[in-house]
Amino acid sequence: MENTEEFDTVVGGDVVLAGSIKNSGSILINGTVEGDVISQQSVVIGADAKVVGPVEAQTVQVSGTVEGSIKASDTLEMMPDSKVKGDIQAGTLHIQPGASFIGTSSMPDEVGSTKLEKVDESDKENEAEKDEDKGEEKKTKTKPKLELESE
């Protein structure tokens, strides 16, 4: 359990909050929040916590559940047994073994812009169609890359 004295805002384990939390300091969530969670520093979502809505901060650590987008300007870390259902954007992404993620991810390639790469069958077909329009027989296959940290 995190030392709650390190956080400017703490949502306790028995709390169900419907609304937005916006803070320039760090936020620890151990309960349930249905709404935006925005910090200029860090957001930590505890193992039994649930956030339904977007999360935005410099660093985000998820041990519980998030149903919504996550935007971490610096680092997003998904701990073992965490669950994220939504699109994520992070400068650095760490997905620990046992974490679950459903959505798309993007990483900024420059300050203020993002590079989004989505690979699925329709994209491969579109690439093949583009090559055919140029009169070329070449078909390219793209393999997605995902690096996972192991224990």
ChimeraX commands (.cxc) that place a marker at each C-alpha (Angstrom):
marker #1 position 0.00,0.00,0.00 radius 0.5
marker #1 position 1.25,3.44,-0.91 radius 0.5
marker #1 position 2.10,5.96,1.77 radius 0.5
marker #1 position -0.86,8.36,1.50 radius 0.5
marker #1 position 1.24,11.21,2.90 radius 0.5
marker #1 position 3.08,11.33,-0.45 radius 0.5
marker #1 position -0.13,12.34,-2.28 radius 0.5
marker #1 position -1.94,15.68,-2.43 radius 0.5
marker #1 position -5.33,14.02,-3.06 radius 0.5
marker #1 position -6.46,10.59,-1.85 radius 0.5
marker #1 position -9.71,8.82,-2.75 radius 0.5
marker #1 position -10.27,6.18,-0.05 radius 0.5
marker #1 position -11.16,2.56,-0.72 radius 0.5
marker #1 position -14.82,2.91,0.33 radius 0.5
marker #1 position -15.40,6.11,-1.66 radius 0.5
marker #1 position -17.47,6.24,-4.87 radius 0.5
marker #1 position -16.97,9.60,-6.54 radius 0.5
marker #1 position -19.05,10.76,-9.50 radius 0.5
marker #1 position -17.33,13.81,-10.99 radius 0.5
marker #1 position -13.95,15.13,-12.03 radius 0.5
marker #1 position -10.77,15.31,-9.98 radius 0.5
marker #1 position -8.32,17.96,-11.17 radius 0.5
marker #1 position -5.19,18.72,-9.17 radius 0.5
marker #1 position -1.78,20.23,-9.81 radius 0.5
marker #1 position -0.37,17.71,-7.30 radius 0.5
marker #1 position -0.34,13.92,-7.14 radius 0.5
marker #1 position -3.50,11.80,-6.85 radius 0.5
marker #1 position -3.97,8.35,-5.29 radius 0.5
marker #1 position -7.18,6.47,-6.02 radius 0.5
marker #1 position -8.12,3.45,-3.92 radius 0.5
marker #1 position -11.90,3.72,-4.46 radius 0.5
marker #1 position -14.09,4.29,-7.51 radius 0.5
marker #1 position -14.11,7.43,-9.65 radius 0.5
marker #1 position -16.62,7.95,-12.43 radius 0.5
marker #1 position -15.25,10.97,-14.29 radius 0.5
marker #1 position -12.03,12.69,-15.34 radius 0.5
marker #1 position -8.87,12.28,-13.28 radius 0.5
marker #1 position -6.35,14.98,-14.20 radius 0.5
marker #1 position -3.05,15.81,-12.50 radius 0.5
marker #1 position -0.01,17.86,-13.49 radius 0.5
marker #1 position 2.13,15.34,-11.61 radius 0.5
marker #1 position 1.18,11.70,-10.99 radius 0.5
marker #1 position -1.89,9.51,-10.73 radius 0.5
marker #1 position -1.72,6.15,-8.95 radius 0.5
marker #1 position -4.66,3.78,-9.26 radius 0.5
marker #1 position -4.59,1.18,-6.49 radius 0.5
marker #1 position -5.17,-2.56,-6.86 radius 0.5
marker #1 position -8.83,-2.43,-5.76 radius 0.5
marker #1 position -9.57,0.90,-7.47 radius 0.5
marker #1 position -11.65,1.57,-10.56 radius 0.5
marker #1 position -11.73,4.65,-12.79 radius 0.5
marker #1 position -14.44,5.04,-15.43 radius 0.5
marker #1 position -13.32,8.00,-17.51 radius 0.5
marker #1 position -10.16,9.54,-18.89 radius 0.5
marker #1 position -6.94,9.78,-16.86 radius 0.5
marker #1 position -4.31,12.40,-17.64 radius 0.5
marker #1 position -1.02,13.10,-15.84 radius 0.5
marker #1 position 2.74,13.28,-16.23 radius 0.5
marker #1 position 3.08,9.74,-14.84 radius 0.5
marker #1 position 0.34,7.16,-14.37 radius 0.5
marker #1 position 0.59,3.84,-12.52 radius 0.5
marker #1 position -2.33,1.43,-12.81 radius 0.5
marker #1 position -2.72,-1.53,-10.45 radius 0.5
marker #1 position -6.54,-1.63,-10.61 radius 0.5
marker #1 position -8.99,-1.01,-13.46 radius 0.5
marker #1 position -9.38,1.87,-15.90 radius 0.5
marker #1 position -12.24,2.05,-18.38 radius 0.5
marker #1 position -11.29,5.10,-20.41 radius 0.5
marker #1 position -8.36,6.73,-22.14 radius 0.5
marker #1 position -5.03,7.33,-20.43 radius 0.5
marker #1 position -2.64,10.11,-21.42 radius 0.5
marker #1 position 0.73,10.08,-19.64 radius 0.5
marker #1 position 3.10,12.76,-20.91 radius 0.5
marker #1 position 6.02,10.89,-19.35 radius 0.5
marker #1 position 5.42,7.28,-18.20 radius 0.5
marker #1 position 2.51,4.86,-17.99 radius 0.5
marker #1 position 3.07,1.68,-15.99 radius 0.5
marker #1 position 0.56,-1.14,-15.93 radius 0.5
marker #1 position 1.20,-3.40,-12.97 radius 0.5
marker #1 position 0.45,-7.17,-12.80 radius 0.5
marker #1 position -3.31,-7.87,-12.69 radius 0.5
marker #1 position -4.18,-4.33,-13.86 radius 0.5
marker #1 position -6.88,-3.88,-16.49 radius 0.5
marker #1 position -7.10,-1.04,-18.98 radius 0.5
marker #1 position -9.87,-0.78,-21.56 radius 0.5
marker #1 position -9.32,2.33,-23.67 radius 0.5
marker #1 position -6.78,4.12,-25.82 radius 0.5
marker #1 position -3.49,5.11,-24.26 radius 0.5
marker #1 position -0.85,7.67,-25.10 radius 0.5
marker #1 position 2.47,7.69,-23.25 radius 0.5
marker #1 position 6.05,8.79,-23.67 radius 0.5
marker #1 position 7.17,5.49,-22.13 radius 0.5
marker #1 position 4.94,2.45,-21.67 radius 0.5
marker #1 position 5.63,-0.42,-19.26 radius 0.5
marker #1 position 3.25,-3.38,-19.29 radius 0.5
marker #1 position 4.05,-5.89,-16.56 radius 0.5
marker #1 position 3.28,-9.61,-17.05 radius 0.5
marker #1 position -0.31,-10.37,-16.06 radius 0.5
marker #1 position -1.66,-6.94,-17.05 radius 0.5
marker #1 position -4.59,-6.70,-19.47 radius 0.5
marker #1 position -4.92,-3.99,-22.14 radius 0.5
marker #1 position -7.67,-3.57,-24.74 radius 0.5
marker #1 position -7.35,-0.53,-26.99 radius 0.5
marker #1 position -4.79,1.28,-29.09 radius 0.5
marker #1 position -1.55,2.85,-27.94 radius 0.5
marker #1 position 0.44,5.75,-29.32 radius 0.5
marker #1 position 3.69,7.40,-28.39 radius 0.5
marker #1 position 4.66,11.01,-29.17 radius 0.5
marker #1 position 7.34,11.30,-31.84 radius 0.5
marker #1 position 7.76,15.03,-31.22 radius 0.5
marker #1 position 6.58,17.49,-28.60 radius 0.5
marker #1 position 2.89,18.14,-29.18 radius 0.5
marker #1 position 2.32,15.45,-31.81 radius 0.5
marker #1 position 1.74,11.75,-31.78 radius 0.5
marker #1 position 2.50,8.93,-34.11 radius 0.5
marker #1 position -0.26,6.34,-34.13 radius 0.5
marker #1 position 0.36,2.99,-35.71 radius 0.5
marker #1 position -2.57,0.66,-35.94 radius 0.5
marker #1 position -2.03,-2.69,-37.59 radius 0.5
marker #1 position -4.94,-4.86,-38.56 radius 0.5
marker #1 position -6.15,-6.75,-41.61 radius 0.5
marker #1 position -7.94,-3.74,-43.17 radius 0.5
marker #1 position -4.69,-1.73,-43.02 radius 0.5
marker #1 position -2.83,-4.52,-44.80 radius 0.5
marker #1 position -5.52,-4.59,-47.51 radius 0.5
marker #1 position -5.30,-0.80,-47.91 radius 0.5
marker #1 position -1.51,-1.03,-48.32 radius 0.5
marker #1 position -1.95,-3.69,-50.99 radius 0.5
marker #1 position -4.56,-1.56,-52.81 radius 0.5
marker #1 position -2.25,1.47,-52.78 radius 0.5
marker #1 position 0.56,-0.58,-54.32 radius 0.5
marker #1 position -1.79,-1.94,-56.99 radius 0.5
marker #1 position -2.85,1.61,-57.90 radius 0.5
marker #1 position 0.80,2.37,-58.66 radius 0.5
marker #1 position 0.94,-0.66,-60.95 radius 0.5
marker #1 position 3.24,-2.49,-58.58 radius 0.5
marker #1 position 2.86,-6.14,-57.62 radius 0.5
marker #1 position 4.60,-5.57,-54.27 radius 0.5
marker #1 position 2.63,-6.39,-51.10 radius 0.5
marker #1 position 4.05,-5.43,-47.73 radius 0.5
marker #1 position 3.36,-7.08,-44.44 radius 0.5
marker #1 position 3.69,-5.14,-41.23 radius 0.5
marker #1 position 4.46,-6.90,-37.98 radius 0.5
marker #1 position 3.46,-5.09,-34.79 radius 0.5
marker #1 position 6.13,-4.68,-32.13 radius 0.5
marker #1 position 5.40,-4.90,-28.44 radius 0.5
marker #1 position 8.01,-5.14,-25.75 radius 0.5
marker #1 position 7.01,-6.63,-22.43 radius 0.5
marker #1 position 9.07,-6.63,-19.31 radius 0.5
marker #1 position 9.55,-9.95,-17.64 radius 0.5
marker #1 position 10.25,-10.62,-14.00 radius 0.5
marker link #1:1,2 radius 0.2
marker link #1:2,3 radius 0.2
marker link #1:3,4 radius 0.2
marker link #1:4,5 radius 0.2
marker link #1:5,6 radius 0.2
marker link #1:6,7 radius 0.2
marker link #1:7,8 radius 0.2
marker link #1:8,9 radius 0.2
marker link #1:9,10 radius 0.2
marker link #1:10,11 radius 0.2
marker link #1:11,12 radius 0.2
marker link #1:12,13 radius 0.2
marker link #1:13,14 radius 0.2
marker link #1:14,15 radius 0.2
marker link #1:15,16 radius 0.2
marker link #1:16,17 radius 0.2
marker link #1:17,18 radius 0.2
marker link #1:18,19 radius 0.2
marker link #1:19,20 radius 0.2
marker link #1:20,21 radius 0.2
marker link #1:21,22 radius 0.2
marker link #1:22,23 radius 0.2
marker link #1:23,24 radius 0.2
marker link #1:24,25 radius 0.2
marker link #1:25,26 radius 0.2
marker link #1:26,27 radius 0.2
marker link #1:27,28 radius 0.2
marker link #1:28,29 radius 0.2
marker link #1:29,30 radius 0.2
marker link #1:30,31 radius 0.2
marker link #1:31,32 radius 0.2
marker link #1:32,33 radius 0.2
marker link #1:33,34 radius 0.2
marker link #1:34,35 radius 0.2
marker link #1:35,36 radius 0.2
marker link #1:36,37 radius 0.2
marker link #1:37,38 radius 0.2
marker link #1:38,39 radius 0.2
marker link #1:39,40 radius 0.2
marker link #1:40,41 radius 0.2
marker link #1:41,42 radius 0.2
marker link #1:42,43 radius 0.2
marker link #1:43,44 radius 0.2
marker link #1:44,45 radius 0.2
marker link #1:45,46 radius 0.2
marker link #1:46,47 radius 0.2
marker link #1:47,48 radius 0.2
marker link #1:48,49 radius 0.2
marker link #1:49,50 radius 0.2
marker link #1:50,51 radius 0.2
marker link #1:51,52 radius 0.2
marker link #1:52,53 radius 0.2
marker link #1:53,54 radius 0.2
marker link #1:54,55 radius 0.2
marker link #1:55,56 radius 0.2
marker link #1:56,57 radius 0.2
marker link #1:57,58 radius 0.2
marker link #1:58,59 radius 0.2
marker link #1:59,60 radius 0.2
marker link #1:60,61 radius 0.2
marker link #1:61,62 radius 0.2
marker link #1:62,63 radius 0.2
marker link #1:63,64 radius 0.2
marker link #1:64,65 radius 0.2
marker link #1:65,66 radius 0.2
marker link #1:66,67 radius 0.2
marker link #1:67,68 radius 0.2
marker link #1:68,69 radius 0.2
marker link #1:69,70 radius 0.2
marker link #1:70,71 radius 0.2
marker link #1:71,72 radius 0.2
marker link #1:72,73 radius 0.2
marker link #1:73,74 radius 0.2
marker link #1:74,75 radius 0.2
marker link #1:75,76 radius 0.2
marker link #1:76,77 radius 0.2
marker link #1:77,78 radius 0.2
marker link #1:78,79 radius 0.2
marker link #1:79,80 radius 0.2
marker link #1:80,81 radius 0.2
marker link #1:81,82 radius 0.2
marker link #1:82,83 radius 0.2
marker link #1:83,84 radius 0.2
marker link #1:84,85 radius 0.2
marker link #1:85,86 radius 0.2
marker link #1:86,87 radius 0.2
marker link #1:87,88 radius 0.2
marker link #1:88,89 radius 0.2
marker link #1:89,90 radius 0.2
marker link #1:90,91 radius 0.2
marker link #1:91,92 radius 0.2
marker link #1:92,93 radius 0.2
marker link #1:93,94 radius 0.2
marker link #1:94,95 radius 0.2
marker link #1:95,96 radius 0.2
marker link #1:96,97 radius 0.2
marker link #1:97,98 radius 0.2
marker link #1:98,99 radius 0.2
marker link #1:99,100 radius 0.2
marker link #1:100,101 radius 0.2
marker link #1:101,102 radius 0.2
marker link #1:102,103 radius 0.2
marker link #1:103,104 radius 0.2
marker link #1:104,105 radius 0.2
marker link #1:105,106 radius 0.2
marker link #1:106,107 radius 0.2
marker link #1:107,108 radius 0.2
marker link #1:108,109 radius 0.2
marker link #1:109,110 radius 0.2
marker link #1:110,111 radius 0.2
marker link #1:111,112 radius 0.2
marker link #1:112,113 radius 0.2
marker link #1:113,114 radius 0.2
marker link #1:114,115 radius 0.2
marker link #1:115,116 radius 0.2
marker link #1:116,117 radius 0.2
marker link #1:117,118 radius 0.2
marker link #1:118,119 radius 0.2
marker link #1:119,120 radius 0.2
marker link #1:120,121 radius 0.2
marker link #1:121,122 radius 0.2
marker link #1:122,123 radius 0.2
marker link #1:123,124 radius 0.2
marker link #1:124,125 radius 0.2
marker link #1:125,126 radius 0.2
marker link #1:126,127 radius 0.2
marker link #1:127,128 radius 0.2
marker link #1:128,129 radius 0.2
marker link #1:129,130 radius 0.2
marker link #1:130,131 radius 0.2
marker link #1:131,132 radius 0.2
marker link #1:132,133 radius 0.2
marker link #1:133,134 radius 0.2
marker link #1:134,135 radius 0.2
marker link #1:135,136 radius 0.2
marker link #1:136,137 radius 0.2
marker link #1:137,138 radius 0.2
marker link #1:138,139 radius 0.2
marker link #1:139,140 radius 0.2
marker link #1:140,141 radius 0.2
marker link #1:141,142 radius 0.2
marker link #1:142,143 radius 0.2
marker link #1:143,144 radius 0.2
marker link #1:144,145 radius 0.2
marker link #1:145,146 radius 0.2
marker link #1:146,147 radius 0.2
marker link #1:147,148 radius 0.2
marker link #1:148,149 radius 0.2
marker link #1:149,150 radius 0.2
marker link #1:150,151 radius 0.2
view
